[in-house]
Amino acid sequence: MKESTAKWLEEMAFDIEVDGHHFTIDAEEKFGGKDRGPRPKDLMLSSLVGCTGMDVIAILNKMRVKVESFSVSAKGKLRDEHPKIFTDIHIIYKFVGENLPMDKLEKAVNLSQERYCGVSAMLRAVANLTHEIVVEKSVNVKD
């Protein structure tokens, strides 16, 4: 069983502990915080990009596909009424490298989204998840 603990610090700040790791979450000043850390819903997006990013790299490693650089970003739209949950989330997978096989990149992303990423599966239950793949060629600087 997984466990995380939130210990109130002051105002709207909490120390979060999970698996021996600590970080602070806080609210914006207009909501009584001091902006000392990320917001809980923002961390859901961070969990999503971290989860699917780890999947994609693991799958590409098994396929022996080497990328020079890789990043995953997500933007989420919240509904206006409470509880303010994500209604739409768009994920961008950005790969940098030479001669990257698009079919293998797509397969790795699809396997993560459809089979392996538990965070994607949980969020998909309440939000529309979409994604895109961006591939950029390496920029080799020659003297």
PyMOL CGO cylinders between C-alpha atoms (Angstrom):
from pymol import cmd
from pymol.cgo import CYLINDER

trace = [
    CYLINDER, 0.00, 0.00, 0.00, 1.26, 3.51, -0.86, 0.3, 1, 1, 1, 1, 1, 1,
    CYLINDER, 1.26, 3.51, -0.86, 1.21, 6.31, 1.70, 0.3, 1, 1, 1, 1, 1, 1,
    CYLINDER, 1.21, 6.31, 1.70, 1.83, 10.04, 1.76, 0.3, 1, 1, 1, 1, 1, 1,
    CYLINDER, 1.83, 10.04, 1.76, 1.49, 12.49, 4.64, 0.3, 1, 1, 1, 1, 1, 1,
    CYLINDER, 1.49, 12.49, 4.64, 0.76, 16.24, 4.58, 0.3, 1, 1, 1, 1, 1, 1,
    CYLINDER, 0.76, 16.24, 4.58, 1.91, 18.13, 7.69, 0.3, 1, 1, 1, 1, 1, 1,
    CYLINDER, 1.91, 18.13, 7.69, 0.57, 21.66, 8.03, 0.3, 1, 1, 1, 1, 1, 1,
    CYLINDER, 0.57, 21.66, 8.03, 3.39, 24.22, 8.33, 0.3, 1, 1, 1, 1, 1, 1,
    CYLINDER, 3.39, 24.22, 8.33, 1.62, 27.61, 8.41, 0.3, 1, 1, 1, 1, 1, 1,
    CYLINDER, 1.62, 27.61, 8.41, -0.93, 29.61, 6.43, 0.3, 1, 1, 1, 1, 1, 1,
    CYLINDER, -0.93, 29.61, 6.43, -1.65, 27.33, 3.43, 0.3, 1, 1, 1, 1, 1, 1,
    CYLINDER, -1.65, 27.33, 3.43, 1.74, 25.55, 3.32, 0.3, 1, 1, 1, 1, 1, 1,
    CYLINDER, 1.74, 25.55, 3.32, 2.15, 21.83, 3.96, 0.3, 1, 1, 1, 1, 1, 1,
    CYLINDER, 2.15, 21.83, 3.96, 5.21, 19.60, 4.11, 0.3, 1, 1, 1, 1, 1, 1,
    CYLINDER, 5.21, 19.60, 4.11, 4.52, 16.52, 2.03, 0.3, 1, 1, 1, 1, 1, 1,
    CYLINDER, 4.52, 16.52, 2.03, 6.32, 13.29, 2.82, 0.3, 1, 1, 1, 1, 1, 1,
    CYLINDER, 6.32, 13.29, 2.82, 6.30, 10.27, 0.55, 0.3, 1, 1, 1, 1, 1, 1,
    CYLINDER, 6.30, 10.27, 0.55, 8.77, 7.38, 0.66, 0.3, 1, 1, 1, 1, 1, 1,
    CYLINDER, 8.77, 7.38, 0.66, 11.16, 9.45, 2.80, 0.3, 1, 1, 1, 1, 1, 1,
    CYLINDER, 11.16, 9.45, 2.80, 11.14, 12.39, 0.38, 0.3, 1, 1, 1, 1, 1, 1,
    CYLINDER, 11.14, 12.39, 0.38, 9.87, 15.81, 1.48, 0.3, 1, 1, 1, 1, 1, 1,
    CYLINDER, 9.87, 15.81, 1.48, 8.62, 18.81, -0.44, 0.3, 1, 1, 1, 1, 1, 1,
    CYLINDER, 8.62, 18.81, -0.44, 6.41, 21.81, 0.24, 0.3, 1, 1, 1, 1, 1, 1,
    CYLINDER, 6.41, 21.81, 0.24, 3.08, 22.60, -1.37, 0.3, 1, 1, 1, 1, 1, 1,
    CYLINDER, 3.08, 22.60, -1.37, 1.44, 26.00, -0.98, 0.3, 1, 1, 1, 1, 1, 1,
    CYLINDER, 1.44, 26.00, -0.98, -1.29, 28.22, -2.36, 0.3, 1, 1, 1, 1, 1, 1,
    CYLINDER, -1.29, 28.22, -2.36, -1.04, 31.46, -4.25, 0.3, 1, 1, 1, 1, 1, 1,
    CYLINDER, -1.04, 31.46, -4.25, -1.00, 34.67, -2.18, 0.3, 1, 1, 1, 1, 1, 1,
    CYLINDER, -1.00, 34.67, -2.18, -4.55, 35.52, -3.28, 0.3, 1, 1, 1, 1, 1, 1,
    CYLINDER, -4.55, 35.52, -3.28, -5.69, 32.29, -1.55, 0.3, 1, 1, 1, 1, 1, 1,
    CYLINDER, -5.69, 32.29, -1.55, -3.73, 32.85, 1.66, 0.3, 1, 1, 1, 1, 1, 1,
    CYLINDER, -3.73, 32.85, 1.66, -0.45, 31.20, 0.71, 0.3, 1, 1, 1, 1, 1, 1,
    CYLINDER, -0.45, 31.20, 0.71, 3.02, 32.53, -0.01, 0.3, 1, 1, 1, 1, 1, 1,
    CYLINDER, 3.02, 32.53, -0.01, 3.75, 30.57, -3.21, 0.3, 1, 1, 1, 1, 1, 1,
    CYLINDER, 3.75, 30.57, -3.21, 6.44, 28.44, -1.51, 0.3, 1, 1, 1, 1, 1, 1,
    CYLINDER, 6.44, 28.44, -1.51, 5.68, 25.36, -3.57, 0.3, 1, 1, 1, 1, 1, 1,
    CYLINDER, 5.68, 25.36, -3.57, 3.53, 23.87, -6.30, 0.3, 1, 1, 1, 1, 1, 1,
    CYLINDER, 3.53, 23.87, -6.30, -0.23, 23.40, -6.07, 0.3, 1, 1, 1, 1, 1, 1,
    CYLINDER, -0.23, 23.40, -6.07, -1.72, 19.91, -5.64, 0.3, 1, 1, 1, 1, 1, 1,
    CYLINDER, -1.72, 19.91, -5.64, -3.44, 19.82, -9.05, 0.3, 1, 1, 1, 1, 1, 1,
    CYLINDER, -3.44, 19.82, -9.05, -0.24, 20.97, -10.75, 0.3, 1, 1, 1, 1, 1, 1,
    CYLINDER, -0.24, 20.97, -10.75, 1.50, 18.02, -9.14, 0.3, 1, 1, 1, 1, 1, 1,
    CYLINDER, 1.50, 18.02, -9.14, -1.05, 15.75, -10.80, 0.3, 1, 1, 1, 1, 1, 1,
    CYLINDER, -1.05, 15.75, -10.80, 0.24, 16.98, -14.17, 0.3, 1, 1, 1, 1, 1, 1,
    CYLINDER, 0.24, 16.98, -14.17, 3.82, 16.44, -12.94, 0.3, 1, 1, 1, 1, 1, 1,
    CYLINDER, 3.82, 16.44, -12.94, 2.90, 12.89, -11.92, 0.3, 1, 1, 1, 1, 1, 1,
    CYLINDER, 2.90, 12.89, -11.92, 1.40, 12.30, -15.34, 0.3, 1, 1, 1, 1, 1, 1,
    CYLINDER, 1.40, 12.30, -15.34, 4.43, 13.50, -17.33, 0.3, 1, 1, 1, 1, 1, 1,
    CYLINDER, 4.43, 13.50, -17.33, 6.82, 11.70, -14.98, 0.3, 1, 1, 1, 1, 1, 1,
    CYLINDER, 6.82, 11.70, -14.98, 4.91, 8.42, -15.20, 0.3, 1, 1, 1, 1, 1, 1,
    CYLINDER, 4.91, 8.42, -15.20, 4.50, 8.37, -18.96, 0.3, 1, 1, 1, 1, 1, 1,
    CYLINDER, 4.50, 8.37, -18.96, 8.03, 9.71, -19.51, 0.3, 1, 1, 1, 1, 1, 1,
    CYLINDER, 8.03, 9.71, -19.51, 9.53, 6.84, -17.50, 0.3, 1, 1, 1, 1, 1, 1,
    CYLINDER, 9.53, 6.84, -17.50, 7.42, 4.36, -19.46, 0.3, 1, 1, 1, 1, 1, 1,
    CYLINDER, 7.42, 4.36, -19.46, 8.46, 5.75, -22.83, 0.3, 1, 1, 1, 1, 1, 1,
    CYLINDER, 8.46, 5.75, -22.83, 12.19, 5.76, -22.00, 0.3, 1, 1, 1, 1, 1, 1,
    CYLINDER, 12.19, 5.76, -22.00, 12.00, 2.20, -20.61, 0.3, 1, 1, 1, 1, 1, 1,
    CYLINDER, 12.00, 2.20, -20.61, 10.16, 0.96, -23.71, 0.3, 1, 1, 1, 1, 1, 1,
    CYLINDER, 10.16, 0.96, -23.71, 12.55, 2.74, -26.10, 0.3, 1, 1, 1, 1, 1, 1,
    CYLINDER, 12.55, 2.74, -26.10, 15.53, 1.27, -24.25, 0.3, 1, 1, 1, 1, 1, 1,
    CYLINDER, 15.53, 1.27, -24.25, 14.07, -2.23, -24.76, 0.3, 1, 1, 1, 1, 1, 1,
    CYLINDER, 14.07, -2.23, -24.76, 13.62, -1.37, -28.47, 0.3, 1, 1, 1, 1, 1, 1,
    CYLINDER, 13.62, -1.37, -28.47, 17.25, -0.15, -28.55, 0.3, 1, 1, 1, 1, 1, 1,
    CYLINDER, 17.25, -0.15, -28.55, 16.18, 3.31, -29.68, 0.3, 1, 1, 1, 1, 1, 1,
    CYLINDER, 16.18, 3.31, -29.68, 18.60, 5.96, -28.43, 0.3, 1, 1, 1, 1, 1, 1,
    CYLINDER, 18.60, 5.96, -28.43, 17.41, 9.54, -28.19, 0.3, 1, 1, 1, 1, 1, 1,
    CYLINDER, 17.41, 9.54, -28.19, 19.67, 12.52, -27.61, 0.3, 1, 1, 1, 1, 1, 1,
    CYLINDER, 19.67, 12.52, -27.61, 17.08, 14.38, -25.56, 0.3, 1, 1, 1, 1, 1, 1,
    CYLINDER, 17.08, 14.38, -25.56, 13.53, 13.73, -24.42, 0.3, 1, 1, 1, 1, 1, 1,
    CYLINDER, 13.53, 13.73, -24.42, 10.92, 15.74, -22.55, 0.3, 1, 1, 1, 1, 1, 1,
    CYLINDER, 10.92, 15.74, -22.55, 7.23, 15.43, -21.79, 0.3, 1, 1, 1, 1, 1, 1,
    CYLINDER, 7.23, 15.43, -21.79, 4.94, 18.34, -21.00, 0.3, 1, 1, 1, 1, 1, 1,
    CYLINDER, 4.94, 18.34, -21.00, 1.23, 18.51, -20.23, 0.3, 1, 1, 1, 1, 1, 1,
    CYLINDER, 1.23, 18.51, -20.23, -1.31, 21.30, -20.15, 0.3, 1, 1, 1, 1, 1, 1,
    CYLINDER, -1.31, 21.30, -20.15, -4.60, 20.80, -18.38, 0.3, 1, 1, 1, 1, 1, 1,
    CYLINDER, -4.60, 20.80, -18.38, -7.86, 22.71, -18.54, 0.3, 1, 1, 1, 1, 1, 1,
    CYLINDER, -7.86, 22.71, -18.54, -9.87, 22.93, -15.32, 0.3, 1, 1, 1, 1, 1, 1,
    CYLINDER, -9.87, 22.93, -15.32, -13.62, 23.30, -15.25, 0.3, 1, 1, 1, 1, 1, 1,
    CYLINDER, -13.62, 23.30, -15.25, -14.98, 26.55, -13.80, 0.3, 1, 1, 1, 1, 1, 1,
    CYLINDER, -14.98, 26.55, -13.80, -17.24, 25.08, -11.11, 0.3, 1, 1, 1, 1, 1, 1,
    CYLINDER, -17.24, 25.08, -11.11, -16.19, 23.28, -7.93, 0.3, 1, 1, 1, 1, 1, 1,
    CYLINDER, -16.19, 23.28, -7.93, -14.73, 20.81, -7.56, 0.3, 1, 1, 1, 1, 1, 1,
    CYLINDER, -14.73, 20.81, -7.56, -12.32, 22.18, -10.17, 0.3, 1, 1, 1, 1, 1, 1,
    CYLINDER, -12.32, 22.18, -10.17, -11.14, 19.04, -11.91, 0.3, 1, 1, 1, 1, 1, 1,
    CYLINDER, -11.14, 19.04, -11.91, -9.28, 18.62, -15.17, 0.3, 1, 1, 1, 1, 1, 1,
    CYLINDER, -9.28, 18.62, -15.17, -11.59, 18.25, -18.14, 0.3, 1, 1, 1, 1, 1, 1,
    CYLINDER, -11.59, 18.25, -18.14, -8.93, 18.17, -20.87, 0.3, 1, 1, 1, 1, 1, 1,
    CYLINDER, -8.93, 18.17, -20.87, -5.22, 17.34, -20.72, 0.3, 1, 1, 1, 1, 1, 1,
    CYLINDER, -5.22, 17.34, -20.72, -2.86, 17.54, -23.69, 0.3, 1, 1, 1, 1, 1, 1,
    CYLINDER, -2.86, 17.54, -23.69, 0.52, 15.80, -23.51, 0.3, 1, 1, 1, 1, 1, 1,
    CYLINDER, 0.52, 15.80, -23.51, 3.47, 16.69, -25.75, 0.3, 1, 1, 1, 1, 1, 1,
    CYLINDER, 3.47, 16.69, -25.75, 6.30, 14.17, -26.16, 0.3, 1, 1, 1, 1, 1, 1,
    CYLINDER, 6.30, 14.17, -26.16, 9.39, 15.91, -27.55, 0.3, 1, 1, 1, 1, 1, 1,
    CYLINDER, 9.39, 15.91, -27.55, 12.26, 13.83, -28.89, 0.3, 1, 1, 1, 1, 1, 1,
    CYLINDER, 12.26, 13.83, -28.89, 15.59, 15.11, -30.19, 0.3, 1, 1, 1, 1, 1, 1,
    CYLINDER, 15.59, 15.11, -30.19, 17.93, 12.90, -32.20, 0.3, 1, 1, 1, 1, 1, 1,
    CYLINDER, 17.93, 12.90, -32.20, 19.05, 11.75, -35.60, 0.3, 1, 1, 1, 1, 1, 1,
    CYLINDER, 19.05, 11.75, -35.60, 17.04, 9.27, -37.68, 0.3, 1, 1, 1, 1, 1, 1,
    CYLINDER, 17.04, 9.27, -37.68, 14.58, 8.47, -34.92, 0.3, 1, 1, 1, 1, 1, 1,
    CYLINDER, 14.58, 8.47, -34.92, 12.09, 5.77, -36.03, 0.3, 1, 1, 1, 1, 1, 1,
    CYLINDER, 12.09, 5.77, -36.03, 8.66, 7.40, -35.76, 0.3, 1, 1, 1, 1, 1, 1,
    CYLINDER, 8.66, 7.40, -35.76, 6.90, 4.02, -35.69, 0.3, 1, 1, 1, 1, 1, 1,
    CYLINDER, 6.90, 4.02, -35.69, 8.82, 3.01, -32.56, 0.3, 1, 1, 1, 1, 1, 1,
    CYLINDER, 8.82, 3.01, -32.56, 8.30, 6.41, -30.91, 0.3, 1, 1, 1, 1, 1, 1,
    CYLINDER, 8.30, 6.41, -30.91, 4.55, 6.11, -31.55, 0.3, 1, 1, 1, 1, 1, 1,
    CYLINDER, 4.55, 6.11, -31.55, 4.49, 2.54, -30.27, 0.3, 1, 1, 1, 1, 1, 1,
    CYLINDER, 4.49, 2.54, -30.27, 6.29, 3.51, -27.04, 0.3, 1, 1, 1, 1, 1, 1,
    CYLINDER, 6.29, 3.51, -27.04, 3.95, 6.46, -26.44, 0.3, 1, 1, 1, 1, 1, 1,
    CYLINDER, 3.95, 6.46, -26.44, 0.84, 4.41, -27.21, 0.3, 1, 1, 1, 1, 1, 1,
    CYLINDER, 0.84, 4.41, -27.21, 1.93, 1.53, -24.94, 0.3, 1, 1, 1, 1, 1, 1,
    CYLINDER, 1.93, 1.53, -24.94, 2.46, 4.00, -22.12, 0.3, 1, 1, 1, 1, 1, 1,
    CYLINDER, 2.46, 4.00, -22.12, -0.90, 5.70, -22.67, 0.3, 1, 1, 1, 1, 1, 1,
    CYLINDER, -0.90, 5.70, -22.67, -2.94, 2.55, -23.28, 0.3, 1, 1, 1, 1, 1, 1,
    CYLINDER, -2.94, 2.55, -23.28, -1.32, -0.04, -21.03, 0.3, 1, 1, 1, 1, 1, 1,
    CYLINDER, -1.32, -0.04, -21.03, 1.36, 1.03, -18.57, 0.3, 1, 1, 1, 1, 1, 1,
    CYLINDER, 1.36, 1.03, -18.57, 0.90, 4.54, -17.16, 0.3, 1, 1, 1, 1, 1, 1,
    CYLINDER, 0.90, 4.54, -17.16, -1.40, 4.26, -14.17, 0.3, 1, 1, 1, 1, 1, 1,
    CYLINDER, -1.40, 4.26, -14.17, -1.56, 8.03, -13.78, 0.3, 1, 1, 1, 1, 1, 1,
    CYLINDER, -1.56, 8.03, -13.78, -2.87, 8.34, -17.35, 0.3, 1, 1, 1, 1, 1, 1,
    CYLINDER, -2.87, 8.34, -17.35, -5.47, 5.68, -16.65, 0.3, 1, 1, 1, 1, 1, 1,
    CYLINDER, -5.47, 5.68, -16.65, -6.68, 7.44, -13.48, 0.3, 1, 1, 1, 1, 1, 1,
    CYLINDER, -6.68, 7.44, -13.48, -6.87, 10.85, -15.12, 0.3, 1, 1, 1, 1, 1, 1,
    CYLINDER, -6.87, 10.85, -15.12, -8.53, 9.45, -18.25, 0.3, 1, 1, 1, 1, 1, 1,
    CYLINDER, -8.53, 9.45, -18.25, -11.44, 8.40, -16.03, 0.3, 1, 1, 1, 1, 1, 1,
    CYLINDER, -11.44, 8.40, -16.03, -12.34, 12.09, -15.53, 0.3, 1, 1, 1, 1, 1, 1,
    CYLINDER, -12.34, 12.09, -15.53, -10.63, 13.99, -18.35, 0.3, 1, 1, 1, 1, 1, 1,
    CYLINDER, -10.63, 13.99, -18.35, -10.11, 13.83, -22.08, 0.3, 1, 1, 1, 1, 1, 1,
    CYLINDER, -10.11, 13.83, -22.08, -6.42, 12.98, -22.65, 0.3, 1, 1, 1, 1, 1, 1,
    CYLINDER, -6.42, 12.98, -22.65, -4.80, 13.77, -25.99, 0.3, 1, 1, 1, 1, 1, 1,
    CYLINDER, -4.80, 13.77, -25.99, -1.18, 13.69, -27.05, 0.3, 1, 1, 1, 1, 1, 1,
    CYLINDER, -1.18, 13.69, -27.05, 1.22, 14.59, -29.81, 0.3, 1, 1, 1, 1, 1, 1,
    CYLINDER, 1.22, 14.59, -29.81, 4.77, 13.64, -30.71, 0.3, 1, 1, 1, 1, 1, 1,
    CYLINDER, 4.77, 13.64, -30.71, 7.32, 16.25, -31.75, 0.3, 1, 1, 1, 1, 1, 1,
    CYLINDER, 7.32, 16.25, -31.75, 10.65, 15.18, -33.24, 0.3, 1, 1, 1, 1, 1, 1,
    CYLINDER, 10.65, 15.18, -33.24, 13.54, 17.56, -33.72, 0.3, 1, 1, 1, 1, 1, 1,
    CYLINDER, 13.54, 17.56, -33.72, 16.86, 16.79, -35.34, 0.3, 1, 1, 1, 1, 1, 1,
    CYLINDER, 16.86, 16.79, -35.34, 20.07, 17.20, -33.40, 0.3, 1, 1, 1, 1, 1, 1,
    CYLINDER, 20.07, 17.20, -33.40, 21.81, 20.50, -33.76, 0.3, 1, 1, 1, 1, 1, 1,
    CYLINDER, 21.81, 20.50, -33.76, 25.47, 19.76, -34.29, 0.3, 1, 1, 1, 1, 1, 1,
    CYLINDER, 25.47, 19.76, -34.29, 27.65, 22.79, -33.80, 0.3, 1, 1, 1, 1, 1, 1,
    CYLINDER, 27.65, 22.79, -33.80, 30.82, 22.64, -35.87, 0.3, 1, 1, 1, 1, 1, 1,
    CYLINDER, 30.82, 22.64, -35.87, 33.78, 24.91, -35.19, 0.3, 1, 1, 1, 1, 1, 1,
]
cmd.load_cgo(trace, "trace")
